[in-house]
Amino acid sequence: MKEKLRKIARHPATKKALLDMKPQKTIWGILGVVLFFIAPEIVAYFWAADIVQYAQNGLSLHPDILEKLNYEMLIKLFDDGVSWFNLGFGVVLLVWLFF
């Protein structure tokens, strides 16, 4: 099994696929990683309880269907707090970006 994994890792197609997935070293690549992986988790760390309370208060006002879906989505996103996996994945992508 280990030998099979080594062959896959050394295969040129695998190396090319990894290079194609790597974010570019541009301001947009860095901002993309920060804005999509790291910033939402920082917001969740500091303000998750406030955001959930805001959404629950909005639901108590009997909003229309679209607003109700938005409030429910906010509750689902921020109810659990910080996603350490997403934060760690964002940091790994940033490290990978510069190496």
Biopython code that builds the backbone (N, CA, C, O; Angstrom):
import numpy as np
from Bio.PDB.StructureBuilder import StructureBuilder

atoms = [
    (1, "MET", "N", (0.821, -1.186, 0.000)),
    (1, "MET", "CA", (0.000, 0.000, 0.000)),
    (1, "MET", "C", (0.879, 1.269, 0.000)),
    (1, "MET", "O", (0.609, 2.230, -0.721)),
    (2, "LYS", "N", (1.937, 1.240, 0.831)),
    (2, "LYS", "CA", (2.829, 2.396, 0.895)),
    (2, "LYS", "C", (3.515, 2.626, -0.444)),
    (2, "LYS", "O", (3.676, 3.763, -0.887)),
    (3, "GLU", "N", (3.915, 1.535, -1.077)),
    (3, "GLU", "CA", (4.575, 1.656, -2.374)),
    (3, "GLU", "C", (3.627, 2.240, -3.422)),
    (3, "GLU", "O", (4.041, 3.051, -4.250)),
    (4, "LYS", "N", (2.374, 1.836, -3.387)),
    (4, "LYS", "CA", (1.371, 2.353, -4.327)),
    (4, "LYS", "C", (1.173, 3.863, -4.118)),
    (4, "LYS", "O", (1.076, 4.619, -5.085)),
    (5, "LEU", "N", (1.114, 4.296, -2.848)),
    (5, "LEU", "CA", (0.982, 5.725, -2.551)),
    (5, "LEU", "C", (2.214, 6.510, -3.003)),
    (5, "LEU", "O", (2.091, 7.640, -3.475)),
    (6, "ARG", "N", (3.389, 5.920, -2.862)),
    (6, "ARG", "CA", (4.607, 6.597, -3.327)),
    (6, "ARG", "C", (4.597, 6.765, -4.841)),
    (6, "ARG", "O", (4.997, 7.806, -5.361)),
    (7, "LYS", "N", (4.135, 5.729, -5.546)),
    (7, "LYS", "CA", (4.062, 5.816, -7.003)),
    (7, "LYS", "C", (3.081, 6.909, -7.436)),
    (7, "LYS", "O", (3.339, 7.655, -8.380)),
    (8, "ILE", "N", (1.965, 6.985, -6.734)),
    (8, "ILE", "CA", (0.977, 8.030, -7.060)),
    (8, "ILE", "C", (1.576, 9.407, -6.793)),
    (8, "ILE", "O", (1.408, 10.316, -7.607)),
    (9, "ALA", "N", (2.267, 9.580, -5.674)),
    (9, "ALA", "CA", (2.866, 10.869, -5.323)),
    (9, "ALA", "C", (3.952, 11.279, -6.309)),
    (9, "ALA", "O", (4.131, 12.468, -6.571)),
    (10, "ARG", "N", (4.673, 10.316, -6.854)),
    (10, "ARG", "CA", (5.771, 10.632, -7.780)),
    (10, "ARG", "C", (5.315, 10.763, -9.227)),
    (10, "ARG", "O", (6.084, 11.206, -10.080)),
    (11, "HIS", "N", (4.097, 10.391, -9.507)),
    (11, "HIS", "CA", (3.598, 10.417, -10.880)),
    (11, "HIS", "C", (3.531, 11.866, -11.384)),
    (11, "HIS", "O", (3.084, 12.742, -10.644)),
    (12, "PRO", "N", (3.960, 12.139, -12.614)),
    (12, "PRO", "CA", (3.946, 13.507, -13.151)),
    (12, "PRO", "C", (2.557, 14.137, -13.189)),
    (12, "PRO", "O", (2.421, 15.342, -12.983)),
    (13, "ALA", "N", (1.538, 13.344, -13.448)),
    (13, "ALA", "CA", (0.173, 13.899, -13.490)),
    (13, "ALA", "C", (-0.259, 14.383, -12.112)),
    (13, "ALA", "O", (-0.946, 15.399, -12.002)),
    (14, "THR", "N", (0.135, 13.669, -11.058)),
    (14, "THR", "CA", (-0.191, 14.091, -9.693)),
    (14, "THR", "C", (0.528, 15.392, -9.353)),
    (14, "THR", "O", (-0.060, 16.300, -8.765)),
    (15, "LYS", "N", (1.798, 15.475, -9.727)),
    (15, "LYS", "CA", (2.553, 16.707, -9.460)),
    (15, "LYS", "C", (1.958, 17.893, -10.204)),
    (15, "LYS", "O", (1.874, 18.990, -9.652)),
    (16, "LYS", "N", (1.542, 17.684, -11.456)),
    (16, "LYS", "CA", (0.936, 18.757, -12.232)),
    (16, "LYS", "C", (-0.399, 19.182, -11.621)),
    (16, "LYS", "O", (-0.704, 20.373, -11.574)),
    (17, "ALA", "N", (-1.192, 18.224, -11.155)),
    (17, "ALA", "CA", (-2.481, 18.545, -10.535)),
    (17, "ALA", "C", (-2.281, 19.374, -9.270)),
    (17, "ALA", "O", (-3.036, 20.316, -9.026)),
    (18, "LEU", "N", (-1.279, 19.038, -8.467)),
    (18, "LEU", "CA", (-0.999, 19.816, -7.262)),
    (18, "LEU", "C", (-0.546, 21.234, -7.600)),
    (18, "LEU", "O", (-0.945, 22.188, -6.933)),
    (19, "LEU", "N", (0.272, 21.375, -8.616)),
    (19, "LEU", "CA", (0.711, 22.713, -9.020)),
    (19, "LEU", "C", (-0.445, 23.540, -9.578)),
    (19, "LEU", "O", (-0.492, 24.754, -9.379)),
    (20, "ASP", "N", (-1.373, 22.893, -10.272)),
    (20, "ASP", "CA", (-2.539, 23.612, -10.804)),
    (20, "ASP", "C", (-3.473, 24.068, -9.694)),
    (20, "ASP", "O", (-4.141, 25.092, -9.836)),
    (21, "MET", "N", (-3.533, 23.324, -8.585)),
    (21, "MET", "CA", (-4.407, 23.688, -7.472)),
    (21, "MET", "C", (-3.805, 24.790, -6.602)),
    (21, "MET", "O", (-4.530, 25.472, -5.877)),
    (22, "LYS", "N", (-2.509, 24.966, -6.666)),
    (22, "LYS", "CA", (-1.835, 25.932, -5.807)),
    (22, "LYS", "C", (-2.276, 27.350, -6.154)),
    (22, "LYS", "O", (-2.273, 27.729, -7.325)),
    (23, "PRO", "N", (-2.659, 28.142, -5.138)),
    (23, "PRO", "CA", (-3.017, 29.534, -5.408)),
    (23, "PRO", "C", (-1.819, 30.308, -5.957)),
    (23, "PRO", "O", (-0.670, 30.012, -5.626)),
    (24, "GLN", "N", (-2.096, 31.284, -6.785)),
    (24, "GLN", "CA", (-1.019, 32.075, -7.367)),
    (24, "GLN", "C", (-0.478, 33.064, -6.345)),
    (24, "GLN", "O", (-1.199, 33.518, -5.456)),
    (25, "LYS", "N", (0.807, 33.393, -6.484)),
    (25, "LYS", "CA", (1.436, 34.360, -5.587)),
    (25, "LYS", "C", (1.139, 35.778, -6.071)),
    (25, "LYS", "O", (2.044, 36.517, -6.460)),
    (26, "THR", "N", (-0.103, 36.135, -6.041)),
    (26, "THR", "CA", (-0.506, 37.495, -6.377)),
    (26, "THR", "C", (-1.306, 38.034, -5.199)),
    (26, "THR", "O", (-1.655, 37.296, -4.277)),
    (27, "ILE", "N", (-1.583, 39.293, -5.245)),
    (27, "ILE", "CA", (-2.384, 39.897, -4.179)),
    (27, "ILE", "C", (-3.769, 39.252, -4.137)),
    (27, "ILE", "O", (-4.354, 39.112, -3.063)),
    (28, "TRP", "N", (-4.297, 38.858, -5.305)),
    (28, "TRP", "CA", (-5.630, 38.237, -5.355)),
    (28, "TRP", "C", (-5.606, 36.823, -4.781)),
    (28, "TRP", "O", (-6.574, 36.400, -4.149)),
    (29, "GLY", "N", (-4.524, 36.093, -4.990)),
    (29, "GLY", "CA", (-4.406, 34.761, -4.401)),
    (29, "GLY", "C", (-4.346, 34.823, -2.888)),
    (29, "GLY", "O", (-4.999, 34.040, -2.198)),
    (30, "ILE", "N", (-3.563, 35.753, -2.378)),
    (30, "ILE", "CA", (-3.440, 35.922, -0.927)),
    (30, "ILE", "C", (-4.753, 36.407, -0.337)),
    (30, "ILE", "O", (-5.218, 35.866, 0.667)),
    (31, "LEU", "N", (-5.358, 37.425, -0.950)),
    (31, "LEU", "CA", (-6.638, 37.939, -0.454)),
    (31, "LEU", "C", (-7.738, 36.895, -0.526)),
    (31, "LEU", "O", (-8.594, 36.837, 0.357)),
    (32, "GLY", "N", (-7.728, 36.070, -1.563)),
    (32, "GLY", "CA", (-8.729, 35.020, -1.686)),
    (32, "GLY", "C", (-8.653, 34.035, -0.531)),
    (32, "GLY", "O", (-9.679, 33.671, 0.045)),
    (33, "VAL", "N", (-7.453, 33.602, -0.190)),
    (33, "VAL", "CA", (-7.282, 32.665, 0.927)),
    (33, "VAL", "C", (-7.694, 33.325, 2.232)),
    (33, "VAL", "O", (-8.396, 32.722, 3.044)),
    (34, "VAL", "N", (-7.260, 34.557, 2.434)),
    (34, "VAL", "CA", (-7.580, 35.254, 3.686)),
    (34, "VAL", "C", (-9.081, 35.518, 3.796)),
    (34, "VAL", "O", (-9.675, 35.275, 4.847)),
    (35, "LEU", "N", (-9.698, 36.011, 2.727)),
    (35, "LEU", "CA", (-11.114, 36.375, 2.799)),
    (35, "LEU", "C", (-12.058, 35.180, 2.851)),
    (35, "LEU", "O", (-13.118, 35.267, 3.470)),
    (36, "PHE", "N", (-11.700, 34.070, 2.219)),
    (36, "PHE", "CA", (-12.613, 32.933, 2.180)),
    (36, "PHE", "C", (-12.377, 31.903, 3.274)),
    (36, "PHE", "O", (-13.286, 31.131, 3.582)),
    (37, "PHE", "N", (-11.192, 31.862, 3.870)),
    (37, "PHE", "CA", (-10.916, 30.849, 4.878)),
    (37, "PHE", "C", (-10.632, 31.428, 6.255)),
    (37, "PHE", "O", (-11.105, 30.886, 7.254)),
    (38, "ILE", "N", (-9.879, 32.506, 6.333)),
    (38, "ILE", "CA", (-9.417, 32.993, 7.630)),
    (38, "ILE", "C", (-10.335, 34.063, 8.215)),
    (38, "ILE", "O", (-10.685, 33.988, 9.393)),
    (39, "ALA", "N", (-10.732, 35.053, 7.424)),
    (39, "ALA", "CA", (-11.556, 36.151, 7.940)),
    (39, "ALA", "C", (-12.896, 35.695, 8.520)),
    (39, "ALA", "O", (-13.276, 36.181, 9.586)),
    (40, "PRO", "N", (-13.634, 34.781, 7.871)),
    (40, "PRO", "CA", (-14.909, 34.355, 8.477)),
    (40, "PRO", "C", (-14.724, 33.673, 9.834)),
    (40, "PRO", "O", (-15.589, 33.785, 10.704)),
    (41, "GLU", "N", (-13.626, 32.983, 10.018)),
    (41, "GLU", "CA", (-13.395, 32.315, 11.292)),
    (41, "GLU", "C", (-13.005, 33.312, 12.379)),
    (41, "GLU", "O", (-13.342, 33.115, 13.547)),
    (42, "ILE", "N", (-12.306, 34.371, 12.011)),
    (42, "ILE", "CA", (-11.986, 35.424, 12.976)),
    (42, "ILE", "C", (-13.266, 36.139, 13.403)),
    (42, "ILE", "O", (-13.456, 36.432, 14.583)),
    (43, "VAL", "N", (-14.139, 36.417, 12.441)),
    (43, "VAL", "CA", (-15.432, 37.028, 12.759)),
    (43, "VAL", "C", (-16.230, 36.105, 13.675)),
    (43, "VAL", "O", (-16.832, 36.564, 14.646)),
    (44, "ALA", "N", (-16.238, 34.812, 13.374)),
    (44, "ALA", "CA", (-16.977, 33.854, 14.198)),
    (44, "ALA", "C", (-16.405, 33.775, 15.608)),
    (44, "ALA", "O", (-17.153, 33.611, 16.572)),
    (45, "TYR", "N", (-15.098, 33.890, 15.735)),
    (45, "TYR", "CA", (-14.479, 33.811, 17.054)),
    (45, "TYR", "C", (-14.938, 34.964, 17.953)),
    (45, "TYR", "O", (-15.236, 34.753, 19.129)),
    (46, "PHE", "N", (-14.994, 36.163, 17.410)),
    (46, "PHE", "CA", (-15.320, 37.323, 18.220)),
    (46, "PHE", "C", (-16.814, 37.625, 18.311)),
    (46, "PHE", "O", (-17.283, 38.071, 19.358)),
    (47, "TRP", "N", (-17.571, 37.394, 17.242)),
    (47, "TRP", "CA", (-18.943, 37.865, 17.203)),
    (47, "TRP", "C", (-19.991, 36.791, 16.909)),
    (47, "TRP", "O", (-21.115, 37.129, 16.538)),
    (48, "ALA", "N", (-19.664, 35.530, 17.061)),
    (48, "ALA", "CA", (-20.626, 34.458, 16.730)),
    (48, "ALA", "C", (-21.885, 34.560, 17.585)),
    (48, "ALA", "O", (-22.991, 34.449, 17.055)),
    (49, "ALA", "N", (-21.749, 34.765, 18.874)),
    (49, "ALA", "CA", (-22.920, 34.837, 19.749)),
    (49, "ALA", "C", (-23.813, 36.023, 19.376)),
    (49, "ALA", "O", (-25.038, 35.899, 19.371)),
    (50, "ASP", "N", (-23.211, 37.157, 19.067)),
    (50, "ASP", "CA", (-23.990, 38.337, 18.684)),
    (50, "ASP", "C", (-24.719, 38.117, 17.361)),
    (50, "ASP", "O", (-25.868, 38.533, 17.209)),
    (51, "ILE", "N", (-24.069, 37.476, 16.417)),
    (51, "ILE", "CA", (-24.689, 37.225, 15.119)),
    (51, "ILE", "C", (-25.861, 36.259, 15.264)),
    (51, "ILE", "O", (-26.912, 36.463, 14.656)),
    (52, "VAL", "N", (-25.688, 35.216, 16.058)),
    (52, "VAL", "CA", (-26.775, 34.255, 16.279)),
    (52, "VAL", "C", (-27.940, 34.924, 16.991)),
    (52, "VAL", "O", (-29.096, 34.687, 16.641)),
    (53, "GLN", "N", (-27.655, 35.750, 17.976)),
    (53, "GLN", "CA", (-28.725, 36.462, 18.683)),
    (53, "GLN", "C", (-29.464, 37.413, 17.744)),
    (53, "GLN", "O", (-30.690, 37.509, 17.807)),
    (54, "TYR", "N", (-28.744, 38.110, 16.882)),
    (54, "TYR", "CA", (-29.358, 38.994, 15.895)),
    (54, "TYR", "C", (-30.293, 38.206, 14.976)),
    (54, "TYR", "O", (-31.410, 38.642, 14.697)),
    (55, "ALA", "N", (-29.833, 37.052, 14.513)),
    (55, "ALA", "CA", (-30.648, 36.238, 13.608)),
    (55, "ALA", "C", (-31.879, 35.690, 14.322)),
    (55, "ALA", "O", (-32.960, 35.642, 13.735)),
    (56, "GLN", "N", (-31.734, 35.279, 15.570)),
    (56, "GLN", "CA", (-32.889, 34.781, 16.314)),
    (56, "GLN", "C", (-33.897, 35.890, 16.566)),
    (56, "GLN", "O", (-35.103, 35.653, 16.503)),
    (57, "ASN", "N", (-33.420, 37.100, 16.851)),
    (57, "ASN", "CA", (-34.329, 38.239, 17.011)),
    (57, "ASN", "C", (-35.045, 38.550, 15.697)),
    (57, "ASN", "O", (-36.233, 38.873, 15.700)),
    (58, "GLY", "N", (-34.338, 38.455, 14.591)),
    (58, "GLY", "CA", (-34.953, 38.675, 13.285)),
    (58, "GLY", "C", (-36.008, 37.637, 12.972)),
    (58, "GLY", "O", (-37.034, 37.960, 12.374)),
    (59, "LEU", "N", (-35.775, 36.389, 13.367)),
    (59, "LEU", "CA", (-36.772, 35.339, 13.145)),
    (59, "LEU", "C", (-38.033, 35.558, 13.978)),
    (59, "LEU", "O", (-39.128, 35.180, 13.562)),
    (60, "SER", "N", (-37.878, 36.168, 15.149)),
    (60, "SER", "CA", (-39.044, 36.399, 16.012)),
    (60, "SER", "C", (-39.961, 37.489, 15.458)),
    (60, "SER", "O", (-41.093, 37.636, 15.920)),
    (61, "LEU", "N", (-39.488, 38.251, 14.478)),
    (61, "LEU", "CA", (-40.300, 39.327, 13.889)),
    (61, "LEU", "C", (-41.153, 38.845, 12.712)),
    (61, "LEU", "O", (-41.781, 39.657, 12.032)),
    (62, "HIS", "N", (-41.181, 37.527, 12.467)),
    (62, "HIS", "CA", (-41.947, 36.921, 11.376)),
    (62, "HIS", "C", (-41.596, 37.536, 10.022)),
    (62, "HIS", "O", (-42.431, 38.187, 9.395)),
    (63, "PRO", "N", (-40.349, 37.325, 9.572)),
    (63, "PRO", "CA", (-39.914, 37.901, 8.288)),
    (63, "PRO", "C", (-40.514, 37.132, 7.107)),
    (63, "PRO", "O", (-41.099, 36.061, 7.271)),
    (64, "ASP", "N", (-40.353, 37.711, 5.912)),
    (64, "ASP", "CA", (-40.806, 36.981, 4.724)),
    (64, "ASP", "C", (-39.866, 35.799, 4.464)),
    (64, "ASP", "O", (-38.892, 35.606, 5.191)),
    (65, "ILE", "N", (-40.157, 35.022, 3.441)),
    (65, "ILE", "CA", (-39.462, 33.756, 3.216)),
    (65, "ILE", "C", (-37.956, 33.944, 2.990)),
    (65, "ILE", "O", (-37.145, 33.211, 3.557)),
    (66, "LEU", "N", (-37.587, 34.924, 2.165)),
    (66, "LEU", "CA", (-36.170, 35.136, 1.866)),
    (66, "LEU", "C", (-35.397, 35.573, 3.106)),
    (66, "LEU", "O", (-34.302, 35.070, 3.360)),
    (67, "GLU", "N", (-35.952, 36.498, 3.877)),
    (67, "GLU", "CA", (-35.275, 36.928, 5.097)),
    (67, "GLU", "C", (-35.179, 35.783, 6.103)),
    (67, "GLU", "O", (-34.170, 35.632, 6.791)),
    (68, "LYS", "N", (-36.245, 34.976, 6.180)),
    (68, "LYS", "CA", (-36.231, 33.835, 7.088)),
    (68, "LYS", "C", (-35.102, 32.867, 6.721)),
    (68, "LYS", "O", (-34.401, 32.371, 7.604)),
    (69, "LEU", "N", (-34.923, 32.596, 5.432)),
    (69, "LEU", "CA", (-33.841, 31.713, 4.991)),
    (69, "LEU", "C", (-32.470, 32.303, 5.322)),
    (69, "LEU", "O", (-31.558, 31.580, 5.724)),
    (70, "ASN", "N", (-32.330, 33.613, 5.152)),
    (70, "ASN", "CA", (-31.057, 34.269, 5.478)),
    (70, "ASN", "C", (-30.748, 34.182, 6.970)),
    (70, "ASN", "O", (-29.614, 33.899, 7.357)),
    (71, "TYR", "N", (-31.763, 34.428, 7.811)),
    (71, "TYR", "CA", (-31.546, 34.331, 9.256)),
    (71, "TYR", "C", (-31.204, 32.901, 9.666)),
    (71, "TYR", "O", (-30.326, 32.688, 10.503)),
    (72, "GLU", "N", (-31.891, 31.924, 9.082)),
    (72, "GLU", "CA", (-31.601, 30.528, 9.411)),
    (72, "GLU", "C", (-30.194, 30.140, 8.968)),
    (72, "GLU", "O", (-29.516, 29.379, 9.659)),
    (73, "MET", "N", (-29.751, 30.655, 7.827)),
    (73, "MET", "CA", (-28.399, 30.374, 7.357)),
    (73, "MET", "C", (-27.356, 30.992, 8.296)),
    (73, "MET", "O", (-26.332, 30.370, 8.579)),
    (74, "LEU", "N", (-27.612, 32.200, 8.772)),
    (74, "LEU", "CA", (-26.692, 32.817, 9.738)),
    (74, "LEU", "C", (-26.584, 31.974, 11.000)),
    (74, "LEU", "O", (-25.494, 31.796, 11.543)),
    (75, "ILE", "N", (-27.702, 31.462, 11.461)),
    (75, "ILE", "CA", (-27.685, 30.628, 12.663)),
    (75, "ILE", "C", (-26.891, 29.352, 12.414)),
    (75, "ILE", "O", (-26.099, 28.943, 13.263)),
    (76, "LYS", "N", (-27.093, 28.720, 11.262)),
    (76, "LYS", "CA", (-26.352, 27.493, 10.953)),
    (76, "LYS", "C", (-24.856, 27.750, 10.832)),
    (76, "LYS", "O", (-24.046, 26.932, 11.269)),
    (77, "LEU", "N", (-24.485, 28.884, 10.239)),
    (77, "LEU", "CA", (-23.068, 29.179, 10.034)),
    (77, "LEU", "C", (-22.335, 29.515, 11.330)),
    (77, "LEU", "O", (-21.194, 29.096, 11.527)),
    (78, "PHE", "N", (-22.986, 30.270, 12.211)),
    (78, "PHE", "CA", (-22.276, 30.798, 13.371)),
    (78, "PHE", "C", (-22.661, 30.165, 14.693)),
    (78, "PHE", "O", (-22.110, 30.544, 15.727)),
    (79, "ASP", "N", (-23.588, 29.211, 14.702)),
    (79, "ASP", "CA", (-24.032, 28.612, 15.948)),
    (79, "ASP", "C", (-22.938, 27.781, 16.607)),
    (79, "ASP", "O", (-22.854, 27.741, 17.835)),
    (80, "ASP", "N", (-22.109, 27.127, 15.824)),
    (80, "ASP", "CA", (-21.058, 26.269, 16.376)),
    (80, "ASP", "C", (-19.782, 27.028, 16.710)),
    (80, "ASP", "O", (-18.857, 26.447, 17.277)),
    (81, "GLY", "N", (-19.712, 28.290, 16.380)),
    (81, "GLY", "CA", (-18.506, 29.069, 16.661)),
    (81, "GLY", "C", (-17.466, 28.898, 15.577)),
    (81, "GLY", "O", (-17.795, 28.801, 14.395)),
    (82, "VAL", "N", (-16.223, 28.861, 15.981)),
    (82, "VAL", "CA", (-15.097, 28.813, 15.050)),
    (82, "VAL", "C", (-14.934, 27.408, 14.484)),
    (82, "VAL", "O", (-15.022, 26.417, 15.209)),
    (83, "SER", "N", (-14.696, 27.340, 13.187)),
    (83, "SER", "CA", (-14.337, 26.072, 12.557)),
    (83, "SER", "C", (-12.817, 26.016, 12.505)),
    (83, "SER", "O", (-12.186, 26.649, 11.659)),
    (84, "TRP", "N", (-12.249, 25.260, 13.412)),
    (84, "TRP", "CA", (-10.797, 25.181, 13.494)),
    (84, "TRP", "C", (-10.223, 24.506, 12.253)),
    (84, "TRP", "O", (-9.083, 24.768, 11.870)),
    (85, "PHE", "N", (-11.017, 23.635, 11.626)),
    (85, "PHE", "CA", (-10.560, 22.999, 10.388)),
    (85, "PHE", "C", (-10.372, 24.042, 9.290)),
    (85, "PHE", "O", (-9.337, 24.064, 8.624)),
    (86, "ASN", "N", (-11.375, 24.912, 9.100)),
    (86, "ASN", "CA", (-11.269, 25.950, 8.069)),
    (86, "ASN", "C", (-10.118, 26.902, 8.358)),
    (86, "ASN", "O", (-9.388, 27.292, 7.447)),
    (87, "LEU", "N", (-9.956, 27.272, 9.603)),
    (87, "LEU", "CA", (-8.864, 28.172, 9.976)),
    (87, "LEU", "C", (-7.516, 27.507, 9.712)),
    (87, "LEU", "O", (-6.610, 28.129, 9.158)),
    (88, "GLY", "N", (-7.390, 26.267, 10.103)),
    (88, "GLY", "CA", (-6.153, 25.535, 9.854)),
    (88, "GLY", "C", (-5.893, 25.337, 8.374)),
    (88, "GLY", "O", (-4.756, 25.461, 7.919)),
    (89, "PHE", "N", (-6.941, 25.029, 7.617)),
    (89, "PHE", "CA", (-6.806, 24.849, 6.177)),
    (89, "PHE", "C", (-6.357, 26.148, 5.513)),
    (89, "PHE", "O", (-5.524, 26.123, 4.607)),
    (90, "GLY", "N", (-6.901, 27.280, 5.954)),
    (90, "GLY", "CA", (-6.486, 28.571, 5.415)),
    (90, "GLY", "C", (-5.027, 28.864, 5.705)),
    (90, "GLY", "O", (-4.313, 29.379, 4.845)),
    (91, "VAL", "N", (-4.582, 28.543, 6.900)),
    (91, "VAL", "CA", (-3.173, 28.754, 7.254)),
    (91, "VAL", "C", (-2.277, 27.841, 6.417)),
    (91, "VAL", "O", (-1.225, 28.267, 5.940)),
    (92, "VAL", "N", (-2.694, 26.591, 6.240)),
    (92, "VAL", "CA", (-1.911, 25.667, 5.406)),
    (92, "VAL", "C", (-1.823, 26.182, 3.971)),
    (92, "VAL", "O", (-0.761, 26.103, 3.353)),
    (93, "LEU", "N", (-2.929, 26.709, 3.433)),
    (93, "LEU", "CA", (-2.896, 27.266, 2.086)),
    (93, "LEU", "C", (-1.966, 28.464, 1.993)),
    (93, "LEU", "O", (-1.261, 28.617, 0.996)),
    (94, "LEU", "N", (-1.949, 29.310, 3.005)),
    (94, "LEU", "CA", (-1.036, 30.449, 3.001)),
    (94, "LEU", "C", (0.411, 29.993, 3.049)),
    (94, "LEU", "O", (1.255, 30.539, 2.338)),
    (95, "VAL", "N", (0.706, 29.010, 3.866)),
    (95, "VAL", "CA", (2.068, 28.478, 3.939)),
    (95, "VAL", "C", (2.452, 27.862, 2.598)),
    (95, "VAL", "O", (3.553, 28.086, 2.095)),
    (96, "TRP", "N", (1.535, 27.086, 2.024)),
    (96, "TRP", "CA", (1.774, 26.436, 0.732)),
    (96, "TRP", "C", (1.979, 27.474, -0.370)),
    (96, "TRP", "O", (2.744, 27.256, -1.309)),
    (97, "LEU", "N", (1.292, 28.592, -0.242)),
    (97, "LEU", "CA", (1.387, 29.662, -1.216)),
    (97, "LEU", "C", (2.809, 30.225, -1.316)),
    (97, "LEU", "O", (3.265, 30.589, -2.399)),
    (98, "PHE", "N", (3.494, 30.292, -0.186)),
    (98, "PHE", "CA", (4.815, 30.912, -0.176)),
    (98, "PHE", "C", (5.960, 29.911, -0.278)),
    (98, "PHE", "O", (7.121, 30.319, -0.296)),
    (99, "PHE", "N", (5.672, 28.628, -0.344)),
    (99, "PHE", "CA", (6.737, 27.630, -0.487)),
    (99, "PHE", "C", (6.597, 26.835, -1.739)),
    (99, "PHE", "O", (7.414, 25.955, -2.006)),
]
sb = StructureBuilder()
sb.init_structure("model")
sb.init_model(0)
sb.init_chain("A")
sb.init_seg("    ")
for serial, (resi, resn, name, xyz) in enumerate(atoms, 1):
    if name == "N":
        sb.init_residue(resn, " ", resi, " ")
    sb.init_atom(name, np.array(xyz, "f"), 0.0, 1.0, " ", f" {name:<3s}", serial, name[0])
structure = sb.get_structure()
